[in-house]
Amino acid sequence: MRNPLRWILSSIRRKAIMGLLVVLLSAVFLIGLSIVSQARRFIMIEAERRAASVSLFVANNLAASTRSPEDVEAIVVLMDSICADPSVLYADVLNDDGSVLASGCSRPELGRRRSLPLSELYDLAAGGVRYHVYGDVLEVYRKLVFGEERNSLMLLLGFDISEVRTILSKITRLIAANALAVYVLGLLVLIVAVNRLTEPLENLTGGIKDVGSGRSPEPIAVHGYDEVASLTGAFNQMIHDLDRTREEVERYQKHLERMVAERTEALNRANAELVEINSTLKEANEKLMELDKLKSNFLGIATHELKTPLAVVEGYLESLKDGYAGELTDPQQGVIRETLLSCRRMGALISDMLDLTKIEAGRMPIERESQTVIKVVERVVGQMIPLIQKKKLTLDIEERNMNTVAFFDEDRIIQVLVNLISNAVKFTPEGGTITVSAEPLEEDDFSSIALAVKDTGIGISREDLSHIFDEFAQVGPPGKEEGTGLGLAICKRIVEAHGGRIWAESVLGKGSRFTFTIPITSN
C-alpha cells in the first residue's frame, strides 16, 4: 500500500497545496471561532444587562411598596406581577438560610432549580448582583434592601435564554457556511496559485532530467518577472550554452578521431619498421655474440700458444745475456736488455688477456676464505719494495682497521693491489708518497671493508676518469702510456666477482685515490 505521507512529500505541488491548505483551514477555523465567541459574549452581555435591569426594577419596587420583609403577601403580589414577562421563568425571595420566603410564577415543568450555594452569595453587598447560567436559564441574584433595616434577603429571578442560544446557533451556522465558502474559494485560488508556481518548476525538473540523460530539451516558456521566471531564463540560457558547447565538443572529437587515426597509422608504420629493425638487430646481435665467442676462443688459443714460444725466446735471451754464446759487447748487451723488456711486456699482456678471457667466459675460479687484510697487504708490499726503493718513493701503511677479517680470494686481491700500487709507482714522481689504508663500510645492510691506494702523482683528468676502467684504456701524459690498458679492467672484474665495487678519485697535478670494497662476511 502506498504511503500517503511519502506520496505528499514526493511532489512540490502536493506539499505546497497541503501546507497552504492546513494554514487556510486553521485561519478560517480560528477566525470563525473568534467571531462565534465574540457574538456569544456580546449576546450574553446584553442578556445579563437586561436581567440586571429587571432585577433592579423589582428590587426598587419591593423597597418602595414593602416596608418590612415580613409583609410576605405584598412581596408575593409583586412577584406574580413580574411573571407577566414571558422571559421570566420564576421569581423568588430567599431567606438567609436559603429557604423561599415568597415565590411567584412557579412552573413545575422547569424541574429542580440549580441555585448557587449561599457561601457564594455572602460577599454580595447591598444591591450587589451575581449571575448564574445553567441550561437555557440565566439566574440573577440581587441583595435586597428594605429602608434602614438590615436584612439578608436575596432576590432570585430566572430568565429564559433559549432564544439567545437559538440566535447563537443561527450565527454559528451562518459563520460556518460563510467559512466553508471562503475555504472553498481560498482552496480554488490556492490550487490555481500553486499550479502557476509549480508548473514552471516541474518544467524545469523535466528539463534538468533531460539534460542529465544527455538529451537537449526545448526552451521553457517564461511567464512573469519573479524569481521562477529568472530561474527559467537562466535555464534556457544554460541549454543554449550546452548545445553550443556540445557542438564544439563534437567537432573537436571528430578532429581528435582524425588525429588519432593518423597517429595510429603512423605508429603502425613505425611499429612495422621497429619490428624490422629489431629483427635486423637480433640477427646482428647473434652475429656479434658469435664473433665475440670466436674472439674469446681466438684470444684464448692465441695467448696460450704465444706464451710457450715467448717463454723460449725469453730463455734464450737470458742465456745470451749470461754469456752462453760468448761474451757480448755493450751494444749487444743493450739490445738483449731491450729485447728482454719487450718480451716481459708481451708476457704481461698475454697474461692479462688470458685473465680477461677467463673472466668473460666465467672460467676464472674465485676461492674465498676468511683472513685478515694485513696479510695480503704485507705480501704485496714485499713484492713492491724493490720497485718503490728504486724510484725513491715512500710507502705508508695505515695500521688502523688492517686486522679486520674479510672474506676474499687472496691471490686475486693481491693481483688487484699489485695493479693499483704499480700504477701509483708509475705515475708518482721521485720523492712522492703512496698510502695504503682500510675503512669499514655499511652499505645497504651489507658489511664490507674498503681498501684504498692513494698517491701524490700527476693525477687523472676528469675526462679520463669516466672511462679509466674500460678495456685497453690508457691514461697519462703523451709518451707515458706504459702497460696493456687491461689492468684496471681486470681489477674491476675481480672486485665485482667478490660482490664489491671499485672507483677512482683524482685531482690533476695533486694525485689519485683508488678504492675498492670486499665483503667482511660470507653473506
Buried (B, 14 or more C-beta within 10 A) or exposed (E): EEEEEEEBEEEBBBBBBBEBBEEBBEBBEEBBEEBBEEBBEEBBEEBBEBBBEBBBEBBEEBBEEBEEBEBEEBBBBBBBBBBEBEBBBBBBBBBEEEEBBBBBBBEEEBEEBEBBEBEEBEEBEEEEBBBBBEEBBBBBBBBBBBEEEEBBBBBBBBBBBEEBEEBBEEBBEEBBEBBEEBBEEBBEEBBEEBEEBBBBBEBBEEBEEBBEEEEEBEEBEBEEEEEBBEBBBEBBEEBEEBEEEEEEEEEEEEEEEEEEEEEEEEEEEEEEEEEEEEEEEEEEEEEEEEEEEEBBEEBBEBBEEBBEEBEEBBEBBEEBBEEEEEEBEEEEEEBBEEBBEEBEEBBBBBBBBBBBBBBBEEEBEEEBEEBEBBBBBEBBBEEBEEEBEEBEBEBEBEEEBBEBEBBBBBEBBBBBBBBBBBBBBBBBEEEBBBBBBBBEEEEEEBBBBBBBBBBBBBBBBEEBBEEBBEBEBBBBEEEEEEBBBBBBBBBBBBBEBBBBBBBBBBEEEEBBBBBBBBBBEEE
